[in-house]
Amino acid sequence: MTSNAAGKRAPPPQLIFDDGSRIMTEESNSATGAAKSLANPSTIRGLMAPDVYYEIDRIAKEIVAKFAGNADTQQSNQLLRVALQFPDELLDDSPEVCWMLEEQLNDRTPETVTPFVFCLGDTTVGSCCPDEVAALHLQADVLVHYGHACLSPSGTLPVIYSFGRLEIDIA
């Protein structure tokens, strides 16, 4: 046992177990803070309405046009599955975009077709690449990719791209 200058015993060494979660939490918090400050969806979209920025009307028209060519539209009670893929910086708007697009599709499709719009929760590829594999696992009929895209070709699933629509002040 060691003793200090006053002759008192030093306390036993403290054992601290760290499974790595502390550093991951610190990195996650600092990365999240940086990402939010640099790429806050409200600053990317600005004050523009979500239906305009995310081109809800154009996307709905394209989906209906692609789906109308499908011979299966004559069946009754058919489900139209639309997968949406967002980059991390636009995820905050994803629920609202889902609801708006589903509402537009309900207005544009026949009564025998029920649109089902959902967001892909995670991607195994870069956010610029359409995640066809995840969409196909969920039996999507079409994938809508929002944000920056590398425009890599899709194999079996139709992909519609939206890069966001911004206003330009020319004054």
N, C-alpha and C positions, 0 to 999 in steps of 0.2 A: 504494500500500500504506500502510496505517496502522500506526502503532507505538504502543505503550503507554508509560507513564512510564519504564520501565526501558530503553527503546530497542529492545525486541524486537518483532519483527513479529507482528502479530495473525494467527491462523490463518485460512485462507480460510473463507468462510461455508459452513455445512453445508446441503446441500439435503435437505429431508425431503419425501418424497412420501407423501401421505395420500389414499387412495381413499375415505375415509369409513368404513372398516371399524372403525377405532379407536373412534370415537365411538359407532358402533352397538353394538360389543361392550360398551363401558362402560354404555350405556343398557340393553342387554339384561340384563347382569348385575345392575344395580341394580333393574330392573323385575322380574326373576325372583326376586330376593331378597325384594322387597316382596310380590310375589304369593304366594310360598311362606309367608311369615310371616303374611300376612293370611288366606290361603285354603288352608291345608294340608288335603288331603282327610281326614287322620286327625283333625283338629280339627273338621271339618264333620260327619263321620260319628261322631266320638267313638269309643267302644269298642264300638259296635253292630256286630254281624256284618254283613258285606257282603251276604249273601243276604237279610237282613231290611231293611237300609237301602235296597237297590236293588230290593226287592219282586220278587225272582226268581220266586216261586211265582205271584203275581198276573199278572205280565207273561207268563209261559209259558201260563197259562190263557187269557188274552186272545188271544194269538197263535194258539193251537190253535183257539179258538172262531172267530176270523176266517178261519182257513185251512180249517176243516172245512166252511164254507159254500161253498168254492170247488169247482166241478165237476171240476177237474183232479186232485183228490185220488185219483181212482180209477186214475190212471195208475201204472204201476210205475216205480220208481227216480226219483221226482220229488225235486227239490232245493227246499227251503224256505229262501230267502235272507232273513236278518234283519239289518238294518243298525242299529247302535247309534251314537247321537250323544251325546257328553259335552262339557260345558263344560271349559275349561282346568283349572279347580280340581279336577275329578274324574277327570282322565285317568289318574292313577296307579292307580286301581282298575279301569280298563277291561279289561285282559287277564283278570283274575279273574272279572269280571262276564260276559265273553264265554264263558268256560269253564263257569261255573255255569249260565248260561241255555241253552247248547247241551246240556248234560247233562240239564237238566229237559225240554227239548223232545224229546230222544232217548227219554226215558221216557214221554212223553205222545203222541207221534205214531205212526201205523202204521209197520210195518216197510218199507213201500214208499216212505216219505218220509224223506229225509235232511236234517236241519236243518244249515244253514251260517250261523253267527253271526259277524259281523265288525264292526269299528269303522270309522267314517268318519274318515279321517286329518286332514282339514282342512275348513274350512267357508268358503264365500264369503259367507255371510250372518252375522248376529250369532248368538252362541251361544244366544240365546233362541228363535231361529226354526228350525224343522225344515228341514234341508237336503235337500229332496225331490229336487232336481236331481242332487246327488251320489249319492244312494241309487238313483235311477232309472238313472243311468249304470252302476251296478253291478248292475242288474236285481234290486233288492231287492223282496221281496213285501210287506214291512212295515218301518216305521222306528220304533225305540224312542228317544224323546228323553228324556234324563236332565237333571235340574237345573232351574233357573229357565226358564220359558217364557212367551212372550207369547201363546201359543195362537192363532197365526195359522192360518187355515183351510188345509187341504191340498187339493191339486187332484185327484190321481189315486192317491196312495199312502196306505194306512191308516197313521196315526201313533198310537202309544201313548205317553202321557206318564207319567213318574215323577218326582216332585219330591223324592223321598227321604223316608224315614220316620224320624222322630226320637222318642225317648222324652221324655216330659215328667215332671219330678219335681213332684208335686203336694203333697208334704209340706212 
